Amino acid sequence: MRVLAIEKELTPKKSPKSVYQKEASEIYRWYKAGKVREIFFAGRSRTAVILLEVKDEAEAKRIVRSLPLVRSRAIEFDIIELTPYDGLDRILER
């Protein structure tokens, strides 16, 4: 299952550099495990958007809760399950 995790900032203050380094290490760990497929910033807002490949929504939540910036309550993520697009069925006859 693919899931989008979209960051929401909770506290506008900057976290120490060490927290960002731990965040990068944790993201890299999940990337190496095949759970984080891609990670982006959304435009100028610099909001993090993570594409996860997981077995279910609970696993996605567990992964984002492991992130140091989430644990420190600086950010949280909205979790959105992605499903196959079937909108073309309304147009195309099959």
C-alpha positions in Angstrom: 0.0 0.0 0.0 1.2 3.5 -0.8 0.7 6.3 1.7 1.4 10.0 1.6 2.6 11.5 4.8 2.3 15.3 4.7 4.0 17.4 7.4 2.3 19.8 9.7 4.5 22.1 11.7 3.4 22.3 15.4 6.1 24.6 16.8 7.7 27.3 14.7 10.9 27.3 16.6 14.0 25.8 15.2 15.2 22.4 16.5 18.9 21.8 17.3 21.1 20.6 14.5 21.5 17.3 16.3 17.7 16.6 16.0 17.9 17.2 12.2 20.8 14.9 11.9 18.9 12.2 13.8 15.9 12.9 11.6 18.0 12.3 8.5 19.4 9.1 9.9 16.0 7.8 10.7 14.6 8.7 7.3 17.6 7.0 5.7 17.0 3.9 7.8 13.4 3.7 6.5 14.6 4.4 3.0 17.1 1.5 3.2 14.3 -0.8 4.5 12.1 0.1 1.5 9.5 1.9 3.5 10.3 5.5 2.5 10.1 5.4 -1.3 10.5 9.2 -1.9 10.7 12.4 0.1 10.0 15.9 -1.2 9.5 19.4 -0.1 6.2 20.9 -1.3 7.1 24.1 -3.1 8.2 27.2 -1.3 6.5 26.1 1.9 9.3 23.5 2.5 6.6 21.2 3.9 7.9 17.6 3.9 5.9 15.1 1.8 6.9 11.4 2.2 5.7 8.6 0.0 5.7 5.4 2.0 5.3 1.8 0.9 3.7 -0.1 3.8 1.4 -3.0 4.6 -1.2 -0.7 6.2 -2.0 2.7 7.7 -0.9 1.5 11.2 2.6 0.8 9.8 2.8 4.3 8.2 1.8 5.9 11.5 4.4 3.8 13.4 7.1 5.0 10.9 6.3 8.7 11.2 6.0 8.5 15.0 9.6 7.1 15.0 11.0 10.4 13.5 12.8 12.6 16.0 11.0 15.8 14.9 7.7 14.1 15.5 8.8 12.7 18.9 9.9 16.2 19.9 6.5 17.5 19.0 8.0 19.9 16.4 5.9 18.4 13.6 3.3 15.8 12.9 2.0 14.2 9.7 -1.3 13.7 8.0 -1.5 10.2 6.7 -3.3 9.7 3.4 -3.8 6.3 1.8 -3.4 6.3 -2.0 -5.6 4.0 -4.0 -5.6 3.3 -7.8 -7.3 6.0 -9.8 -10.5 4.8 -11.4 -11.8 8.1 -12.7 -11.2 7.1 -16.3 -13.8 4.4 -16.0 -16.4 7.2 -16.1 -15.1 8.2 -19.6 -13.7 5.1 -21.2 -15.9 2.2 -22.0 -14.4 -1.2 -21.1 
